[in-house]
Amino acid sequence: MNWIKSFVRPKIRGILGVKKETPDNMWIKCPQTGEMVFYRDLEANQFVIPSSDYHMNWKPKLRLEAMFDDGAYENITFPEVAVDPLKFRDQKKYTDRLKAAKAATDQPDAIVTGYGKLHDLPIVMTVQDFKFMGGSLGMAAGEALIVSMQLAVEKKCPYVLFVASGGARMQEGILSLMQMPRTTVAVQELRAANLPYIVVFTDPTTGGVTASYAMLGDIHIAEPNARIGFAGARVIEQTIREKLPPGFQRSEYLLDHGMVDLIVHRADMRDTVARIARMLMKAPEIDMSKSVAVDQETAKDGTSDEPTKPATEKEPAQD
C-alpha cells in the first residue's frame, strides 16, 4: 500500500493540478490584539490594523511607492562591498544568513533608496528594512546610506530616512561599528550643503543605529507606538535595578520628553513629510489636495496590483 501513497497519489495530484485552497498569508494576526485581518484589507490600509491602529512592518517597495508621486521613482543601486571578511560563524555561517535574508526579501541588503518627486519636490528617500537581518547596520548598509546622502547633496534636494533597525550587525564586528562614524560624516555633508535631513522612526529603532545617524535628523518624526531606544528595556531595568515607567521607549513617551518632534499616522505621512521638506527648502506652497486627486485617479486606472497611491487619505485605522 505504501507505493500507492508515495507514488500514485502524488502523480494524480500533479495531473489534476490540486492547489491549496487558502494561501499561507491570506490572514495576518495583529501582534497587539491577536485579531486576524484579511491580507487584502491590510494591504489596502497601508499595513495598519484597522481596529487597533497597530502599524505593522511595511515592505520598502510599497512604502516608497506610497510616498513618491504616482508611485514612480528611480531605484538607486549601490557599490558592492566585501562579503564576510571576518569569516564569521555562530550557529550558521554568516554567508548562509545573508543568502537566506536576500531570498526572503529579494534585496541585496537592508537599505533601499529611491529618487523621485514628492508633491513635485525632488527628493531622495531611504527605507531600512527590518526583515533583512533585523535591519542591522553592516558594511553594505553603511555604504548604501552614504551613497544615498551623497546623492541628495548632488541633486541638491532633501533626504528622508525611514529607519528600522536592531543596531550594528554583530557578524561584521568592528567593521560594522565603523559605519557609525562614517554615516555621521555623511550627515554632516548634508548639513554643510544646507539640505534637510528628515528621519522617520518606525518600529523598532534601537542600538548603534539610534546612537548614530538616526538621531541626527533636522526633524524627527515617529510612527505611533514605535519602539525607539539604545539598549532594551529589560537590560536597562537589570542595570539600574528600577522599574521603568509605562510606555518607556515608545514614540509617545519620547515625544513627551523632547526626543521626537511629532508623531504621524502612516496615512498622513506623505503630506506631512512634503510640507516639512518644502518649508525647509523654502519652496512655494502648493495645493496638495489637487495632487492627491491626480494620484487617486492614477490608482483607479489599475496600473499596479500593489498599493502605489499616496498615503494621504485618512482611513479608519492601520507596520
N, C-alpha and C positions, 0 to 999 in steps of 0.2 A: 504493500500500500504506500510505502514511502516514496516510490518513484512517481506515483500519481500526484502527491503533494508537492514534491520537489521539482518535477519536470512538466507534467501535463497541465496542472492548474496555472502555473506562471505563463506557459505558452498560450493558453486560452485567454488569459488576461491581456497578454500582449497583442493578440489578434483583435480582440474586441476593443482594445484601447480604453480599458477601465481606468477612470481617474478618481482622485479624491473628490468628494462632494464639497468639502469646505477647505479652502486654503489655510495654511498654518497661521497666517497673520490676519485672518478675517476679523477677529475680535482682539482688542487690546485692553489690558487691565490697567486701571488707574492706580499708580503706586500709592496715592494718598488715601483713597476711599475704597479701593478694591472693585469699583464699578467696572463692568465690561462695556466697552464702547466699540461700535461698529467702525472698522478701519476707514471706510469711505467718509463717514461723518467726521472722524478725527482729521482726516486729510483736508477736507473742505474747511475745517475750522482752524487751520494752521497748527495742528497738533497741540491744541489746548483742549483739555477735557471740558465739555460744555457745562456740566453740573458743578464741578469742583473748581474750575478755573485753573487747574494744575497745568503748568507749562512743561510739556514733555520735550525730550531731545528731538531736534529737527535736523534733517539732513542738510548739509551745506548748500547743495544744489538748489533745493527747494527754498531755502532762506534767501539765497541770492536772487532767485527768480522773483520772489515776492517783494524784494526791495528795489530792484532796478526797474526803470521804465519799460513797460511791456515785457518784462522778464528777460530782456536782451542784454547781454554783457559779453565781454571778451575774457575768456578763461586764461589766466596767466600761468605759464609753465616756469618751473624753477630749475636751477642747475643741480646736477647730481652731486651727492656727497659720498664719502666713504661709508660703506655698509659694514657694521660690526667691526670696527678697528680694534676693539679690545677682546674679540673672540669670546664674548660673554655667554655664559650658560648658567641657568639656575635649574628649574625642573625641566625646562625646554631650552633649546638653542635660541638665541636672540633672533637669528635669521629665520627660524621657523615661526616665531611670534610675528615677525614683520610680514611674512608671507600670508599668515592667517588674517592679519589685520587688513592687508591690501585686498585679499579676496573678499572679506566681509564688507568693506566699504567702497571698493572699486576706486581707491585713491592711492597715490604713491606715499602719502604721509598725512599728518593730522591737519595740515594747513591748506585751505582752498581760497584763492583770491580771484576776484573779478574786477574788471574796469568797465564802467559804463556811465549811464546818467541816472540821477535820482531827481525827479521833478525838473528835468532839463539841466541840472547841475552836474558837470563831470565829477566823478568820484571813484576812489579805489576802496573796495570793501574786502575784508578778510574774515573768514569763518574758521574757527578752530573746532575740529570735530572730536567730541569726547569718545565717540565709538571707535576711533583709531587709537588703541592702546591708552585709553583714558585721556586723550588729547595732550599727552605728555610732550615736553619740550626736549627735543634732541637736536642733533646737528642739522638734519633735513628741515625740521620745523623752524629752527633759528634762522637758517639761510633763507627760507621762504618768507619769513617775516621781514627780514632786512631788505630783500628784493622788492617786496610789496611796498614798504615805506619809501624806498628809493624811487619806485615808480610814481608814487604820489608827488614826490619832490620834482621829478622830471616833468610830470603832467601839470604841476602847479595846482593841485586840487586837494580837497580834504581826504583824510584817511580814516576809515571806520573799521573797528575791530570788534567782532563778536567772539568773545573769549569763553572757553570752557576747557578746563584742564585740571588734572590731578597734581601737576607740578613737573619737576625735571624728570627725565627718563633715566631711571637708575641703571639700565643696561649699558649706558654710554658714559657713566661715571663723570669724571672731571670735564670731559668733552661736552657733556650736556650742561653742566654748570657754567661753562664758558659762554653759553648762549645768553645768559642773563645780562652780563655787561655788554655783549655785542648788540643785543636788541635795544638796550638802553641808549647806546651811542646812536643807533638808527632813529630813535625817538628824538634825540637832540637835533638830528639833521632836519626833521620835520619842523621843530621849533625855530631853528636858525632860518628856515625858509618862510617862517610866519604862516604855516599851514595848520589847520585844525586837526587835532587827533582826538577822535571820539571813541570811547571804549564802552561797549555794551556787555555787561556781565550776565552770563547765563549759568544755569545750574549744572555742575559745580565749577567754581573757580578757586583753586587752592594752590598751596605750595609755592615753589620757586617762581611760578608764573605770576602769582599775586605779588611776590616780593620784587618783581622787576617791571616789565613793560605794561602789565595790566593795570597797575596803579599810577601810571604816569600820564594819563589822558588829560586833555584840557577840560573835557566834560565826561563825567562818569554816569552812565545810565545802567539800570539793572532791570531785569525781568522780575515779575512778582515772585517772592519766596525763593529766590535764588540763593544758594549756599556760597558764601564768599569769605575766605579766610586764608590763613597761612597753615597752621597746624590744625589737626582735627579737634573737635570739642572734647572728646574723651581724653586725648593726650594732654590738653590744657588742664582739665579737671584733675588728672592724676599728678600733674606737675605742681599746680598751685594749691591742691587739696581743698578746693572750694567748688561748690555747685555753681554752674554758670546760669545766668538769667534765661528765662524762656525766650526762644527766638534768636538766641545768640548766633551770630554769623549769617543770619538771613538778611536779605536785602532791605527789609523794612526796618530792622534793628540798625543797620549801617546808615540808612537814611536819617534816622533819628539822631545818630551820633556823628553826622557830618562826613562820613566816608563815601557816600553816594549822593549825587546831585538830584536825581529823580528816578522814580520807578515808573516804567512804561509797559502797558499791556502789549502783547505781541501784535494785536490788531491795530494799535496806534503807532507802532514803531516806525513805519515808513515815513509818515508825515512828520513825526517828532524829530527824527534824525535830519530830515530835509530842512525843516525850519531852523534847527540849530546850525547846520552846515552853512545855509545861506546867510544867516546872521553873522557868523564868524568870518565868512568870506566877503561880507559886505555886498552881497549880491542883491539885486532888487527883489522885492516880494512878488509872489505870483499867486494867482487863484488856483490853489491845489485841487479844489473840487472839480475843476474842468479837466485837469489831468487825470483824476480818478475816474471820471466818466469815460474818458477815452480808453483807459486801461480796462475797465469793466467790459466795455464793448468788445475790446480785443479778446478778452477771456471768453465772451459768449460765442465768438466765432469758432471756438473749438480748435484752436491752433495747437493745443497741447493737452495730453491726458492728465498732466500734473498741474497742481495749483500754481500757476505762474502769475496770477493777477496780484496787484499790490495789496499789502496788508493794511488797508485803510478803513474798511468797514467795521464798525463795532458790531460784534456778534455776541450772543448770549454769554459765552464764556469759552476759553480754550485752555514744551518742552518744554 
